């Protein structure tokens, strides 16, 4: 063998010998999962329940990073700025579609600057009332009660411009009632004052309030989503009760930076579907009363575009603005 050919042959053998090590190194690259919410929140609990399954599905260590702030803008901006190499994803929720309508200066375009991977599922919302201050047991009775006291009742939210705020405003608009909005700094203080009677009614995620409904501390009027839920099988939806335009749930979606290569998009989508269909994850989601139905990337983009347009109309109707 000539020296030049021999050197090439040895180099090829060396490359083949190193290939398994290179592959192992690649598989050990962590998958960074950015959550624009605080630890312990609903989306955080969802993603952490799927962390091990996602690691198995991607053959990568999964590192979860909480970056809360500015209604989710802080963490989402970190996703936007990450390299589109398939090693950084994030999970966003309704506020991602709400923010462009309530914040005057957005540092990114929530549709153009991200790659939707999948709308993974949703957390149902329920409209609740203080059981002694509000005698209503149905949506129509609540409408009549509120209409009889224009400007004298109030409803709670977890913050101005949040999806909880918009969900309650959606019912108030549909029911044509005048009820004052009382924003809180988070769901915990909101629920505390609902139970204490400082506020009359509000909309909240089912996992956060189920125990209080079962104890009688709060009364459920109806499910805000499109279907009844297993945890409260006898509770009709608000739409069933004569308000078909009232339909909202707390969805959560996996996204990646823009310009993600197609093969990486397919890999990540497959991994997320596999992880959230894992039996242990499914059981955890059922305990949290989450509905898991992962969509395709194309369906996720269409859904997020429609949600952004829908919330823009509602924000305008409710006259909500934030600096």
Residue pairs with C-beta under 8 A, 6 or more apart in sequence:
1 9
27 59
27 60
28 60
28 61
29 60
29 87
30 60
30 61
30 62
30 63
30 87
31 54
31 55
31 58
31 60
31 61
31 62
31 63
31 87
31 88
31 89
32 63
32 65
32 82
32 87
32 88
32 89
33 47
33 51
33 54
33 62
33 63
33 64
33 65
33 88
33 89
33 90
33 91
34 65
34 67
34 75
34 78
34 79
34 82
34 88
34 89
34 90
34 91
35 43
35 44
35 47
35 64
35 65
35 66
35 67
35 68
35 75
35 90
35 91
36 67
36 68
36 69
36 72
36 73
36 74
36 75
36 76
36 79
36 90
36 92
36 96
37 43
37 44
37 66
37 68
37 72
37 75
37 93
38 44
38 66
38 68
39 66
41 68
42 93
42 123
42 205
42 207
42 208
42 250
42 252
42 288
43 91
43 93
43 252
44 64
44 66
45 288
46 91
46 120
46 121
46 123
46 252
46 285
46 288
46 290
47 64
47 91
48 64
49 281
49 284
49 285
49 288
50 275
50 276
50 278
50 281
50 284
51 62
51 64
52 62
53 274
53 275
53 276
53 278
53 280
53 281
54 62
54 271
54 272
54 275
55 61
55 62
56 275
56 278
57 270
57 271
57 272
57 274
57 275
58 267
58 268
58 271
60 87
65 78
66 75
67 74
67 75
67 78
68 74
68 75
69 75
70 103
71 95
71 98
71 99
71 102
71 103
71 159
71 161
71 162
71 322
72 92
72 93
72 95
72 96
72 99
73 99
73 103
73 106
73 107
75 90
76 90
76 92
76 96
76 108
76 110
76 114
77 107
77 108
78 90
79 88
79 89
79 90
79 114
79 255
79 256
79 257
80 108
80 113
80 114
80 257
80 258
81 257
82 88
82 257
83 257
84 115
84 256
84 257
84 258
84 259
84 260
84 261
84 264
85 264
86 256
86 260
86 261
86 264
86 267
86 268
88 256
88 257
89 117
89 254
89 255
89 256
89 268
90 254
90 255
90 256
91 120
91 252
91 253
91 254
91 255
92 110
92 114
92 252
92 253
92 255
93 163
93 250
93 251
93 252
93 253
94 163
94 166
94 248
94 250
94 251
94 307
94 311
95 162
95 163
96 110
96 253
96 304
97 110
97 304
97 307
97 308
97 310
97 311
98 161
98 162
98 163
98 166
98 311
98 315
99 106
99 110
99 161
100 106
100 109
100 110
100 308
100 312
101 308
101 311
101 312
101 315
101 316
101 320
102 161
102 315
102 320
102 321
102 322
103 322
103 323
104 321
104 322
104 323
108 114
110 304
110 308
111 301
111 304
111 305
111 308
112 258
113 257
113 258
114 255
114 256
114 257
114 258
115 255
115 256
115 257
115 258
115 259
115 260
115 265
115 297
116 253
116 254
116 255
116 297
116 300
116 301
116 304
117 253
117 254
117 255
117 256
117 265
117 268
117 269
117 272
117 297
117 300
118 253
118 254
118 269
118 272
118 273
118 294
118 295
118 296
118 297
118 300
119 251
119 252
119 253
119 294
119 295
119 299
119 300
119 303
119 304
120 252
120 253
120 254
120 272
120 276
120 292
120 293
120 294
120 295
121 251
121 252
121 276
121 285
121 290
121 291
121 292
121 293
121 294
122 225
122 249
122 250
122 251
122 252
122 290
122 291
122 293
123 205
123 206
123 207
123 249
123 250
123 251
123 252
123 288
123 289
123 290
123 291
124 205
124 206
124 223
124 224
124 225
124 229
124 249
124 250
124 289
124 291
125 164
125 167
125 203
125 204
125 205
125 206
125 223
125 224
125 225
125 248
125 249
125 250
126 203
126 204
126 205
126 206
126 209
126 213
126 220
126 221
126 222
126 223
126 224
126 232
126 235
127 139
127 142
127 168
127 171
127 201
127 202
127 203
127 220
127 221
127 222
127 224
127 238
128 194
128 201
128 202
128 203
128 204
128 209
128 212
128 213
128 218
128 219
128 220
128 221
129 136
129 142
129 200
129 201
129 218
129 219
129 221
130 194
130 195
130 197
130 199
130 200
130 201
130 218
130 219
131 216
131 217
131 218
131 219
132 197
133 197
133 200
134 142
134 145
134 153
134 200
134 201
134 219
135 141
135 145
136 142
136 144
136 145
136 221
137 219
137 221
138 221
138 222
138 241
139 171
139 175
139 221
139 222
139 238
139 241
139 242
139 243
140 241
140 242
142 175
142 201
142 221
143 175
143 176
143 177
145 153
146 153
146 172
146 175
146 177
146 178
146 179
147 175
147 176
147 177
150 177
150 178
151 178
151 179
151 180
153 177
153 179
153 180
153 200
153 201
154 179
154 180
154 181
154 182
154 199
154 200
155 168
155 172
155 179
155 180
155 181
155 182
155 199
155 200
155 201
155 202
155 203
156 168
156 182
156 183
156 184
156 190
156 193
156 194
156 199
156 201
156 202
157 164
157 165
157 168
157 181
157 182
157 183
157 184
157 190
157 202
157 203
158 164
158 165
158 183
158 184
158 185
158 186
158 187
158 190
158 204
159 165
159 183
159 184
159 185
159 186
160 181
160 183
160 320
160 322
161 315
161 320
161 322
163 248
163 250
164 187
164 190
164 202
164 203
164 204
164 205
165 181
165 183
165 320
166 248
166 311
166 314
166 315
166 318
166 320
167 203
167 224
167 248
168 181
168 201
168 202
168 203
169 181
169 314
169 317
169 318
169 320
170 245
170 246
170 248
170 314
171 203
171 224
171 238
171 243
171 246
172 178
172 179
173 314
173 317
173 318
174 243
174 245
174 246
175 243
179 200
179 201
182 193
182 198
182 199
184 190
184 193
187 204
187 205
187 208
190 199
190 202
190 204
191 204
191 208
191 209
191 212
191 218
193 199
194 201
194 202
194 204
194 218
195 212
195 217
195 218
201 221
203 224
205 250
206 223
206 229
206 231
206 232
206 289
207 288
207 289
207 290
209 218
210 231
210 232
210 289
212 218
213 219
213 220
213 232
220 232
220 235
221 238
222 235
222 236
222 237
222 238
222 240
222 241
223 229
223 232
223 235
223 236
223 237
223 238
224 237
224 238
224 246
224 247
224 248
224 249
225 237
225 247
225 248
225 249
226 237
226 239
226 247
226 249
227 237
228 235
228 236
228 237
229 235
229 289
229 291
230 286
230 289
231 289
237 247
238 246
238 247
239 245
239 246
239 247
249 291
251 303
251 307
253 300
253 303
253 304
254 268
254 272
256 264
256 265
256 268
260 268
265 297
269 296
269 297
272 294
273 294
275 281
276 282
276 285
276 292
276 294
277 292
277 294
281 292
282 292
285 291
285 292
295 303
